[in-house]
């Protein structure tokens, strides 16, 4: 009698497991669709302020307004930031892949002196402009991009100069790429 009860419980457990996995497959598919939809542009897109000039590591001026008309990934980061170091190789890949199609990555270091940018760029093989944002309240403050908190802070900006999406902290490579491709 005990053996028969154990077998029945085993069979019921196996059937329950099978029944539970079938609906979970559909839930995962639904999550994938929702993730793809949520990664596209925000509905109330605000204009990005590109009307400022920053210095690069060599001390040369870089005018962000000159990039209007391109799809821009504007990344506020720091050399000490672990999530930033995860995302930088993605951005290098995106620049190489989509740069010829009217896309540019612009990295703005918010806490580093210019002397720290060149070694970082060499180590990570950065193929896009790295600019100095340290000491700039128009970038770090609440009236600018409020880039002093929550690094990395990355904005995906369309050719029309409007912010498609804002990412705070470590994001998802696929979400960035979906947004970029949708704007090109």
C-alpha positions, 0 to 999 in steps of 0.5 A, a space after each residue: 500500500 505504501 509503495 503504491 501511494 509513493 508511486 501515485 505521489 510521484 506520478 502526480 508530482 511529474 504531471 504537475 511539473 509538466 503542466 507548470 512548464 507549459 504555461 511558463 514557456 508562454 510567460 517567457 515569450 510574453 516577457 521577451 515581447 514586453 522587454 522589446 517594446 519597453 526598450 523602444 523610445 519613451 513616448 514623451 521625448 524631451 529635447 537633449 541639450 547639445 549646446 555646449 562644448 567640452 574638452 577632450 583628453 588632449 585639450 581640444 574643444 568638442 562641440 556636441 551641437 555639431 553632432 545634431 542629425 546623428 543618432 547619439 549615445 551620450 554616456 556619462 561615466 567614470 574610470 572607477 565605475 565598474 558598470 561603466 567598464 562593462 558597458 564601454 566595450 559594447 559602445 566600442 562595438 556599436 561605434 564600429 558597427 553603426 558609426 558609418 550609418 550616422 551614429 556616434 557614441 560620446 563618452 563624458 567622464 564626470 569625475 576624472 582629470 584629462 590625464 586619466 582618459 588616455 590610459 583608459 581609452 588605450 586599455 579599452 580600445 575606445 574608438 569614440 570621443 571621450 570628453 572631460 565633464 568634471 567641474 561642469 555644473 551644466 552637466 553634473 547639476 540638476 539643470 543639466 543632465 544631472 550626471 553626478 549620481 547613478 553612473 553610468 547615466 546614458 542617453 540615447 538621442 535620435 536624429 531629431 535631437 530628442 532623448 529616446 531613452 535614459 539608462 541609469 546604472 548598468 543596462 542591457 546591451 540588447 536594449 541599447 542596440 534595439 534603440 539604436 537600430 530603431 533610430 537609424 
